């Protein structure tokens, strides 16, 4: 009798780093949150469609919003977001997350520490040195539509164009020595001092620390120009170089 055939695996588990959007909840009212979500979705419906999000509940941890966490998750799903889990909050939030079928993520202490370090060095007038000490990534080939490049832990330098439909991300600054036609997201792990620089600005979306602008919101006079983008308060400052 022939030897038994090898059993073929029916699934695999692989560890992989994925980029998720953190949605910080700053108001405990579901109605207020729903109105703001509707406004954001109206501005950029394609960007938010099927977007996986982690709910950062630290700012509302002392409220009773956790009692309606399942309803909030349903509200997000109705707007085509994909809620994955929560971070922050105490045991009551964790129990509510489990009941709603959501994961519980730890707070990102490394990110907070890195942001504190950058703010401190900037106050001392040595921000340039702090940035230089971080790891970085240099990309010399064009970033094509559908590609995603992520510089974890430092800056991203791209010596070629970024096509529409491509996405580039960095924990620090992003420098693009070419045309930016896709999406650029800097300071993705909490660095509010991160900036974006590009030689020809035609972006679909730009974001720093989760604050974003889409192409429809960008001044026509800036299109095709060399620009720098910084975070000022709750909005992006986009200006020609």
Buried (B, 14 or more C-beta within 10 A) or exposed (E): EEEEEEEEEEEEEEEEEEEBBBBBBEBBEBEEBBEEBEEBBEBBEEBBEEBEBBBBBBEBBEBEBBEBBBEBBEBBEEBEBBBBBBBBBEEEBBBBBEEBEBEBBEEBEEBEEBBEBBBEBBEEEEBEEBBEEBEBBEBEEBBEEEBEBBBBBBBBBBEBBBBBBBBBBBBBBBBBBBBBBBBBBBBBBBBBBBBBBBBBBBBBBBBBBBBBBBBEBBEEEBEEBBBBBBBEEEEBEBEEE
